[in-house]
């Protein structure tokens, strides 16, 4: 699998990375339902066997559990992947999630992530959300100090606007941005992706398949049967009407385009994200062996200009 350099770093990453959000398991505010750890570990190891060379997680995924599962999966692995994680989300003894960009909080979060991941240094440490916004300078300056101290190798941001990136960059360069980016959420194309392209900031897009909605596997019946603690059921407006009908119609178009090449709708969705010159790579989540294998071909496959136009025409005719 070909690799691409991530921003100003020395890391060359595969076009697809393993997303560890869902393997955090159930019982927290943004869970995807219960998850078997043994299945998660097998899935991560399969991803590495397939050639994927980076894993993206976050402290808040499963309230620390995702990082612990990643560590277990990497035990005994000699050709270790890059491991990316995030800060700025904290939780209390009641499992209530809070927001913090204070220096002391970020330092404590970093130490906790190092311990859970069982590593001496984090390859890419990302500010998960620019919240509270009045503290982003303090948060970014702290992350820069962690880099100077050797706790982290490279520093990035997630969910930042172009203005917020410009604001904090005076304290130290940003290696990467992690934005939500898919056909369903293309708004980052307006100013955020151009800013990254102009400033050598790598982009690792999350939710390229819109949290599973563009895979082709989601039907009204399956959505209705999602477990009660699956965050998509009530917290994701794209799974609700009136957007749901529009999005399922989009999937039909992706099926038609994919069928010409023996590709799935999910592969078409990822290829659409990877087509943008600002995008370095895309995060693809998986919960059981076999899921990533079905999508891996997209790393070296691209849509034709005519197919990109087909999708663009649909999006313009059916705005979200």
KOLGU-181688 format. One line per 4 residues: their letters; for each residue x, y, z of C-alpha. Coordinates in nm, 3 decimals, always signed. Layout:
N
A) X Y Z | ...
END
This chain:
320
XXXX) +0.000 +0.000 +0.000 | +0.135 +0.342 -0.093 | +0.192 +0.591 +0.187 | +0.167 +0.968 +0.211
XXXX) +0.360 +1.207 +0.432 | +0.146 +1.354 +0.707 | +0.187 +1.731 +0.707 | +0.522 +1.851 +0.843
XXXX) +0.596 +1.522 +1.020 | +0.835 +1.241 +0.929 | +0.544 +0.994 +0.931 | +0.436 +0.837 +0.604
XXXX) +0.093 +0.685 +0.658 | -0.130 +0.455 +0.458 | -0.437 +0.614 +0.290 | -0.658 +0.422 +0.532
XXXX) -0.609 +0.405 +0.908 | -0.784 +0.198 +1.172 | -1.044 +0.396 +1.367 | -1.085 +0.280 +1.729
XXXX) -1.394 +0.477 +1.832 | -1.644 +0.189 +1.823 | -1.414 -0.058 +1.999 | -1.443 +0.152 +2.315
XXXX) -1.753 -0.056 +2.384 | -2.085 +0.040 +2.542 | -2.191 +0.230 +2.849 | -2.084 +0.583 +2.764
XXXX) -2.243 +0.882 +2.592 | -2.116 +0.819 +2.238 | -2.099 +0.441 +2.238 | -2.178 +0.223 +1.939
XXXX) -2.322 -0.051 +2.157 | -2.154 -0.345 +2.329 | -1.830 -0.472 +2.179 | -1.630 -0.788 +2.240
XXXX) -1.265 -0.704 +2.319 | -1.132 -1.027 +2.169 | -1.304 -0.943 +1.841 | -1.162 -0.589 +1.854
XXXX) -0.809 -0.723 +1.906 | -0.847 -0.966 +1.618 | -0.973 -0.685 +1.396 | -0.678 -0.458 +1.479
XXXX) -0.430 -0.737 +1.411 | -0.598 -0.810 +1.081 | -0.567 -0.441 +0.991 | -0.193 -0.458 +1.055
XXXX) -0.163 -0.778 +0.851 | -0.338 -0.599 +0.565 | -0.071 -0.327 +0.570 | -0.245 -0.046 +0.760
XXXX) +0.024 +0.139 +0.954 | -0.166 +0.370 +1.190 | -0.439 +0.353 +1.452 | -0.647 +0.650 +1.563
XXXX) -0.804 +0.645 +1.906 | -0.891 +0.892 +2.183 | -0.889 +0.891 +2.561 | -1.264 +0.949 +2.571
XXXX) -1.353 +0.650 +2.351 | -1.503 +0.410 +2.600 | -1.368 +0.641 +2.873 | -1.019 +0.500 +2.839
XXXX) -1.117 +0.152 +2.726 | -1.035 +0.197 +2.356 | -0.675 +0.291 +2.440 | -0.648 -0.016 +2.664
XXXX) -0.776 -0.244 +2.387 | -0.530 -0.093 +2.139 | -0.246 -0.164 +2.385 | -0.356 -0.527 +2.422
XXXX) -0.377 -0.567 +2.044 | -0.020 -0.440 +2.003 | +0.135 -0.666 +2.267 | +0.414 -0.864 +2.102
XXXX) +0.376 -0.684 +1.766 | +0.723 -0.614 +1.628 | +0.630 -0.399 +1.329 | +0.431 -0.155 +1.537
XXXX) +0.196 +0.096 +1.373 | +0.182 +0.464 +1.456 | -0.065 +0.530 +1.737 | -0.260 +0.857 +1.742
XXXX) -0.475 +0.967 +2.034 | -0.646 +1.280 +2.164 | -0.699 +1.504 +2.464 | -0.946 +1.775 +2.583
XXXX) -1.226 +1.543 +2.687 | -1.242 +1.434 +3.051 | -1.492 +1.239 +3.260 | -1.587 +1.203 +3.623
XXXX) -1.667 +0.906 +3.850 | -2.025 +0.917 +3.722 | -1.899 +0.877 +3.362 | -2.016 +1.226 +3.271
XXXX) -1.799 +1.379 +2.998 | -1.658 +1.730 +3.035 | -1.442 +1.967 +2.831 | -1.103 +2.099 +2.936
XXXX) -0.807 +2.267 +2.769 | -0.638 +2.372 +3.090 | -0.266 +2.292 +3.114 | -0.293 +2.071 +3.421
XXXX) -0.577 +1.872 +3.267 | -0.396 +1.809 +2.938 | -0.081 +1.702 +3.120 | -0.279 +1.458 +3.333
XXXX) -0.462 +1.327 +3.026 | -0.135 +1.272 +2.841 | +0.015 +1.075 +3.130 | -0.301 +0.864 +3.154
XXXX) -0.296 +0.790 +2.779 | +0.072 +0.694 +2.790 | -0.007 +0.452 +3.071 | -0.316 +0.300 +2.905
XXXX) -0.140 +0.267 +2.569 | +0.174 +0.128 +2.737 | +0.405 +0.351 +2.534 | +0.677 +0.598 +2.624
XXXX) +0.581 +0.849 +2.356 | +0.262 +0.919 +2.158 | +0.317 +0.946 +1.782 | +0.047 +1.208 +1.724
XXXX) -0.136 +1.385 +2.005 | -0.446 +1.575 +1.895 | -0.665 +1.833 +2.066 | -0.997 +1.654 +2.024
XXXX) -1.224 +1.960 +2.029 | -1.152 +2.336 +2.051 | -1.362 +2.361 +2.364 | -1.392 +2.569 +2.567
XXXX) -1.282 +2.810 +2.291 | -1.140 +3.066 +2.532 | -0.878 +2.810 +2.642 | -0.747 +2.689 +2.306
XXXX) -0.429 +2.899 +2.332 | -0.348 +2.750 +2.672 | -0.428 +2.401 +2.547 | -0.212 +2.426 +2.236
XXXX) +0.080 +2.579 +2.424 | +0.065 +2.287 +2.667 | +0.066 +2.036 +2.382 | +0.372 +2.213 +2.237
XXXX) +0.548 +2.177 +2.573 | +0.466 +1.807 +2.579 | +0.633 +1.780 +2.239 | +0.942 +1.963 +2.364
XXXX) +0.957 +1.726 +2.663 | +0.942 +1.419 +2.440 | +0.605 +1.295 +2.563 | +0.463 +1.323 +2.211
XXXX) +0.629 +1.322 +1.870 | +0.388 +1.534 +1.668 | +0.087 +1.751 +1.751 | -0.241 +1.797 +1.571
XXXX) -0.592 +1.928 +1.615 | -0.940 +1.792 +1.550 | -1.264 +1.974 +1.469 | -1.088 +2.314 +1.448
XXXX) -1.192 +2.589 +1.210 | -0.940 +2.762 +0.984 | -0.955 +3.066 +1.212 | -0.880 +2.856 +1.520
XXXX) -0.587 +2.687 +1.348 | -0.446 +3.026 +1.252 | -0.493 +3.146 +1.609 | -0.294 +2.866 +1.775
XXXX) -0.030 +2.817 +1.507 | +0.165 +3.117 +1.636 | +0.259 +2.900 +1.936 | +0.381 +2.611 +1.724
XXXX) +0.311 +2.447 +1.391 | +0.017 +2.211 +1.346 | +0.104 +1.874 +1.194 | -0.249 +1.761 +1.115
XXXX) -0.618 +1.831 +1.131 | -0.883 +1.566 +1.186 | -1.217 +1.695 +1.054 | -1.545 +1.519 +0.983
XXXX) -1.556 +1.481 +0.606 | -1.790 +1.286 +0.385 | -2.044 +1.338 +0.109 | -2.296 +1.401 +0.385
XXXX) -2.069 +1.653 +0.560 | -1.870 +1.830 +0.286 | -1.862 +2.176 +0.446 | -1.490 +2.160 +0.530
XXXX) -1.422 +2.206 +0.159 | -1.513 +2.575 +0.183 | -1.228 +2.714 +0.393 | -1.080 +2.444 +0.618
XXXX) -0.928 +2.211 +0.358 | -0.785 +2.500 +0.152 | -0.624 +2.637 +0.469 | -0.463 +2.300 +0.541
XXXX) -0.339 +2.267 +0.185 | -0.184 +2.614 +0.194 | -0.015 +2.557 +0.531 | +0.120 +2.201 +0.492
XXXX) -0.122 +2.062 +0.750 | -0.203 +1.699 +0.688 | -0.570 +1.601 +0.690 | -0.696 +1.272 +0.830
XXXX) -1.068 +1.266 +0.764 | -1.298 +1.096 +1.010 | -1.636 +0.936 +0.935 | -1.579 +0.915 +0.556
XXXX) -1.868 +0.667 +0.543 | -2.082 +0.888 +0.769 | -2.066 +0.656 +1.070 | -2.174 +0.358 +0.864
XXXX) -2.460 +0.527 +0.682 | -2.287 +0.513 +0.341 | -2.169 +0.152 +0.363 | -2.476 +0.012 +0.192
XXXX) -2.544 -0.209 +0.492 | -2.772 +0.040 +0.667 | -3.144 +0.001 +0.605 | -3.439 +0.154 +0.786
XXXX) -3.493 -0.178 +0.959 | -3.133 -0.205 +1.074 | -3.132 +0.152 +1.199 | -3.454 +0.090 +1.393
XXXX) -3.292 -0.217 +1.551 | -2.976 -0.038 +1.667 | -2.917 -0.089 +2.041 | -3.040 +0.181 +2.276
XXXX) -2.686 +0.289 +2.364 | -2.577 +0.333 +2.002 | -2.523 +0.710 +1.976 | -2.633 +0.721 +1.612
XXXX) -2.990 +0.630 +1.696 | -3.082 +0.960 +1.861 | -2.777 +1.188 +1.841 | -2.696 +1.175 +1.469
XXXX) -2.935 +1.387 +1.264 | -2.829 +1.214 +0.943 | -2.993 +0.897 +1.072 | -3.320 +1.087 +1.126
XXXX) -3.583 +1.216 +0.887 | -3.595 +1.422 +0.675 | -3.226 +1.359 +0.603 | -3.246 +0.981 +0.624
XXXX) -3.448 +0.940 +0.302 | -3.208 +1.170 +0.117 | -2.905 +0.979 +0.247 | -3.045 +0.638 +0.157
XXXX) -3.110 +0.769 -0.195 | -2.746 +0.878 -0.207 | -2.643 +0.524 -0.114 | -2.836 +0.395 -0.415
XXXX) -2.625 +0.620 -0.637 | -2.307 +0.491 -0.471 | -2.423 +0.134 -0.532 | -2.471 +0.213 -0.901
XXXX) -2.127 +0.371 -0.932 | -1.959 +0.095 -0.735 | -2.120 -0.182 -0.939 | -1.933 -0.060 -1.249
XXXX) -1.604 -0.145 -1.078 | -1.699 -0.430 -0.845 | -1.679 -0.190 -0.550 | -1.906 -0.138 -0.253
XXXX) -2.086 +0.188 -0.167 | -1.848 +0.228 +0.127 | -1.547 +0.213 -0.105 | -1.705 +0.479 -0.328
XXXX) -1.763 +0.699 -0.022 | -1.401 +0.665 +0.093 | -1.266 +0.722 -0.258 | -1.468 +1.043 -0.279
XXXX) -1.299 +1.169 +0.039 | -0.950 +1.064 -0.075 | -0.994 +1.243 -0.407 | -0.944 +1.583 -0.241
XXXX) -0.583 +1.704 -0.269 | -0.578 +1.826 +0.092 | -0.668 +1.485 +0.236 | -0.376 +1.267 +0.342
XXXX) -0.579 +0.971 +0.463 | -0.914 +0.857 +0.596 | -1.007 +0.686 +0.921 | -1.207 +0.368 +0.875
XXXX) -1.362 +0.202 +1.178 | -1.413 -0.172 +1.204 | -1.555 -0.394 +1.477 | -1.492 -0.745 +1.348
XXXX) -1.246 -0.923 +1.120 | -1.331 -0.905 +0.752 | -1.478 -0.555 +0.751 | -1.155 -0.376 +0.661
XXXX) -1.055 -0.638 +0.407 | -1.367 -0.553 +0.209 | -1.263 -0.187 +0.190 | -0.887 -0.204 +0.148
XXXX) -0.890 -0.191 -0.231 | -0.998 +0.172 -0.217 | -0.644 +0.267 -0.110 | -0.531 +0.236 -0.471
XXXX) -0.856 +0.309 -0.657 | -1.002 +0.641 -0.765 | -1.332 +0.763 -0.902 | -1.338 +0.898 -1.255
XXXX) -1.403 +1.272 -1.304 | -1.741 +1.181 -1.450 | -1.835 +0.982 -1.141 | -1.729 +1.267 -0.914
XXXX) -1.957 +1.492 -1.123 | -2.247 +1.246 -1.080 | -2.211 +1.264 -0.704 | -2.173 +1.641 -0.705
XXXX) -2.490 +1.680 -0.910 | -2.683 +1.469 -0.658 | -2.548 +1.670 -0.365 | -2.640 +2.001 -0.530
XXXX) -2.987 +1.880 -0.622 | -3.046 +1.736 -0.274 | -2.880 +1.972 -0.025 | -2.851 +1.863 +0.336
END
